[in-house]
């Protein structure tokens, strides 16, 4: 039976897979993109109804296509983001096959490359790019057992307030997802408890510039000036409601009960760490640091940007901060649902290439795996803070495509061998 072959197989047709396809196309490298669902599926079915991009339209895009129907400083809705990637894939004529699941990848036997088993047959590829992104498998802490009788959802399964049973809701997670969903539920008339831990809380905008711009000019996308500790905490910034700074004190003052880190559940009671005041103070410090660095940048470069003194104002502590709740009786609080906005974990169970992993995690440098011919793209911190964001993965893909081209050149090299009996052959001998 004939087995299909290609040079490079890309697994996933989200932002990373499409970016990789564009750069391989530009270099003339044969490739295929396999997607088990639809293009940009996670934007469609694994996000809540009101989700918008975290960055403005002028920034959250690839360099070669702008949004033609979204204002540059607006935040595109999730369906518009999905259509953007569909349109981009069409523009570059990406060789995408949808509805094809990659089930197993292993080294080819007795020859270079990899054998890829899919739901539609076997493909042999010299290289495989895992472009499945950072949102692979929901991470839900095993704190509250099913026997508690509560509805428990991960944020990737949440759609809207009407999806949840009547009653109060505990939202766990202080990043963009948790804070946005908590506010949406509150506006829908629900009693909301929001449990947060450590977080990095920048301003949404300052002095007429979005934070994405400040990230760029201050070197924070590149993490040159980022405290290493802050790389792995919740990133509290959102484009929700037109884009505004996430302020947990504001949420508390509007009626949401903000809590510390969720710790245990026993006999109908939830306990929370006494770390809320400390975490808010650390969030404030990061926020004020950005304002201070921004002011210094404006002064140093003589840029004419309007001052914004009100941005330096910190709201008063709500009661839930001055008198933190450390224990909640679920029944007394009326909590019927818990929404876990606790991020994701990797799932590379289909990639059966041990050399590509160390201690269960992808083992790579800038996406180039320790296993020759295996690449990772779109993961957090792949190259820098931007790697899992739309614009960042495009540049990472360009680097990886260049590496593929170089490796192809090595493989194609053939040294002219001396003809037997000639002077060159005698010298070689």
N, C-alpha and C positions, 0 to 999 in steps of 0.2 A: 504494500500500500504506500502511495506517495505521501511523504511528509512535507508540509509546508515549511519553508525556511525564510528567515529574514536576518538582517544584520543586528538590529537592535529592537527589542520588544519592550514597550512601555506599558506598565500595568497601572491603569487609572486614567480617566479622561476628565479630571478636574483641572484646576488652574495649573498644577505642576505638570501633568501629562501633556496638556496643550502647549505649554511653554517649551517643554523639551522637544515636542514634535516640530515646532517652528524652527528651533535652532538646528536640529538635525536636517530638516528640509533645506535650510539655507546652506548647509555644508554638503549637500548632495548625498547624505547617508540614508540608505534604505531602512525603513522602520515600519512598525505597526503599533497602534495604540488599542489596547483591549479594555473595555469598560463593562462591568457586569450589569449595570443598569442603564441610565441615560447620562449624557454629558452633564457635568456639574450636578449630579444627583443629590448630593448632600445639601446644596442650597435649596433644593426643591422640597424634599421629603423629610429631612432630618433637622429642620429648623422650625421655630414657631412662626405663626402667621405674620406677626408684626415686625419681624427681624429686618434690620437694615444693615448695610455695610458699616464697619467700624471706622472707616476712613472716608473722606469726601471723594466725589467722583473724579476730581482732577488728579487724585493720588492713587486711589484703589483701582488701578487698571494696568494693562500692559502698555508699553511705550508706543506701540504702533496702531492703537485704535482708541479713540476717545468715545465717550457717551454722546450720542447725537440728540438725546431727548431728556437729559438730566443736567440741571444746573451744576457748574463745576464745584460749588461749595455745598451741594446737597449730598445726602447719603442714600445711595440707591437701595431700593427694596430688594428682598431676596429673589423674587421672580425676575426682576430686571437684571440682577447679577447673573442668574442662570442663563438668561437670554444673551447677555454679553459674551459669555464663554461659548455658547452655541454659535453666535455670529463670528466670533474670532476663529473658531475651528473651521468654519466654512470659508472664511477669508484666506486662511493659509492652506486650505484643502488638506487638512490633517487626515491621515488614513486611519480613521477611528472605526472600530467595530463595537457596537453596543450590544448588550444582551449576551455578552460572552464572559464567563467567569473563569479566572485563572485558578485552577485547583491545586497544582503542584509544580514546583520548579526544582530541578536537580541537575547536577552536572551530567553532560553527555558522556557516554561510555566510549573510551578509545578514540576520542576526537575532541577538539576544542569546542567550547560553547555549552549551551544548556538545553535540556529537554523540558518543554513547557506543556503540561497537560491542561487542557481547557475543556469547558463544557461542550465545545464543538470540534474537538480533535486535538491532535498534537502539533506543536510548532517547535522547530529548532531555531535557536537564536544564538548568535555569538555573544550578545550582551543582553542583560535584563535591567531595566530601570524600575525600581519600586517607587511609583509616584502616587501612592495611596494617601498622602497627606497626613496631618497631625491628628485628625479626628476619626480614628479607626474603630475603637471599641469603647463604649461608655464605661466610665469608671464610677462605680457606686460603692461607697464604704458599707461594709456589712455591720451596721450598727443597730438598725431597727429590724427585728425579725418579721417575717410575713404574718406570724401569729398575732402581731400587734393589731391587726385589722385595719391598717391605714393604707390608703392608696399611695403608692410610691412610684414616681416617674423620674427618669433622667431628663435633663433639659433637652436632649436630642429627640425625645418622644413627646415633649410638650408642644401644643399647638395654640391654645387660647384658654382663657379662664373658664369657659363653658365646658371644657373637657373634664374638669375636676368636680368631685362631688361637693355639695354645699358644705360650708364650714370654713374654719380658719386653715391657713396653709403655712407650713414651715418651708422656707426656701433656704437651702444650704449652699453657700458659695458666694464670695464677694467680688467676683470678676464681672465682666461686661454682661454675661448671660444672667447671673443671679440677680444683679441689681436691676437690670431692665425688667425681668420677669416679675420681681417683687413689686416694682412700681406699677406695672400693668395690672397685676392682681389687686393692688390697693385701689387703683382707679376704678376697677370693676366692682368695688364695694366689699371686697374680702378683707377679713382681718389677717394681717400678714406678719409673720415672724421671719427675720432675715439673719441667718447665722453666718458670720464672716471670720476669716482668719487673717494671716498676714497678706498684705496687698501693696501693689505699687499704684499710687493714685496721682496721675498727672492732670493738669488742666486740659479740658477739651480744646480750648483755644485761649489765646492771650495776645493782647495788643494787635487784634485784627488778623491774626495768623492761627491756622489750625495746628494742633499739636503734631500732626504728621510733618508739617513744615519745620517746626522746632526740632523734632527728632532728627531731621536731616541736617539742618545748619549747625546744630549743637553736637553732632557726632554720636547721637544716641542710638540710631539704627545700627551703627557699626559696633556699639557697645564699648567703644574706647573709653568712655567716661562713665560707664555704668558700674555701680557697686555689684560685684559678683553675686552677692546674696539676693539681689533684687531680680536676677534673671529667672528665678524659679518660683516666684509668687504670683498670685492672681494679678492680672493686668486690668485695672479698673478704669476703663475708658470705653465710651459707647457713642454711637450715632443716634441713639433712641431719641424720639421727640425733637428732631431737628438738630440734635447734637448738643450735649451739655456736660459739664464736669460732673462726674459721679461724686456725690457728697453724702456720706452715710449719716451725717448729722442732719442734713436736709430731709433725708428719708425718715429719720427718727422724729423730727419735728412735724412731719406731715401725718404721723400716726402709725408708721411701721415700727414694730419693736425690733430693734437691732440687738443681736446677741453675739457672744463670743463664739469660739470654735466649738462645734458639736462634738461631744466626747462619748457619752454612753446613753444606753436606754435600758431601764430595768423597772419591772413592776409598774409599767405605765408612765414612767417619769423619764424625761430627758435631762441630761446635765450638760452644762456648757462651761468652757474654760473661762477663768477670770482674766482674760487677756484683751478685752475690748478696748479699754482705755489706751493700753500700750500700742495696739495695732492701729488705732486711729491716729495716735501721735506720730507713728512712723509714716503713715500715709500722708499726714500733714507735712512732715519734714520733706518727703519726696516732692510733694506739690510745691512747696515754697522754694525748694532748691531749683526747680525748673524756672519759676518766676525770676529768681535771682540771676540765674545763668542767662535767661533771655534778656533781662535788662542790661547785663554786662555786654552781651553780644551787640545789642542795639547801640549802646554808647561807644563801644570799640570800633564799630564799623560805620558810625554816623548815619544810621538808617532812620528815616522819618516814619515812625510808627506811633500811633496814638497811645498815650499812657492809659493805664487801666487800674487806678488805685483800688477800686472795689474788689478786684480779684484777690487782693491780699487779706480781705476780711474773712475770718473763720466764724461760721455760725455758732451760736451758743449750744452747749451740750443739751440734748433732750434728756428727759427723765430716765430713759433706758440706758443712758451712758452714766449719768450721775449715780443711779441706783441699778447697776447691772443685774439682770436676771441670770442666775446660775443654775436654776432648776425649774422645769415646767412639768406640771401634771397635764398630760396630753388631753385627757377627757375634760378637765376643768378649763383648759385653754380653748377647748372646742376645735382642736386640730384634727382634721380628717384626712389631710394629704401632706406628703412630704415631696418636695421637688428638689432633686439632687443636681445642682449646677456645679458639679465637681470635676469637670474635665473628662479627658479621655486617656486611654492607654493604647499601646501598640498591639497590633495583631498581624504578625508575619508568619502565621502558621503554614501558609501556602509556600513560603520560601524555604525549601529544605536544603540550605547551603550553609552548613555549620560555620565555615570560615568567615561568613559575613556578620557574625554575631559574637559578642563577648558578654558573658553574664546575662544572656537573654536580650541584650540591647544591640541595636545596629552598631557595628564596629567600622568606623570610617573616618576619613579626613576630608572635609568639605564635600561630602557625599560620595567620595570614591571609596568603595568598600575595600577591606583587606582581602576579600575574595576577588581576584581579577575578573572583570566583566560584570560585576554586580554593582549597581549604583542606587543611592537613596536620594530622594528629592522631596522638598516640601516639609521636612520635619522641623520642629522647633530647634533653634540654635544650630542648624546644619552648618551655616557659615557665620551668621550673626542673628541679631534680634529680628531682622526683616525676613528671615528665611521661610517662615510659615505664613507670611503675608503675601498678598497678590503681587505687588511690585517686586518684592524680594526674591520670590521663587523664580521669576523670569530671568534675573541675573545669575542666580545659581545654576539654572538650566543651561545658560550660555557657557558657563565654565565647564559643566559636565559634558556638553556636546563637543566642546573643543578637545577635551580629554579623549573622548571616543574617537575623534578624527586622528589624533596623534597615535593612539593604539592601533588603529587600522593601518596607518602608515608603517608602523613597526612590522605588523603581520605581513604586509604586502612586499616588504623588502626582500630582494633576492640578490645575493652576491654572485657575480659572474665567476664561474669555476674555470681554472686553467684547463686547456685542451691537452690530453695526454700526448707526450712526445715533443711538446713545444718548449722553447726556452723558459717561458713563464712557469710551466709545469715543473721543469728541472729545478728552477729557483725555489719554487714552493716546497719541493721535496727536500 
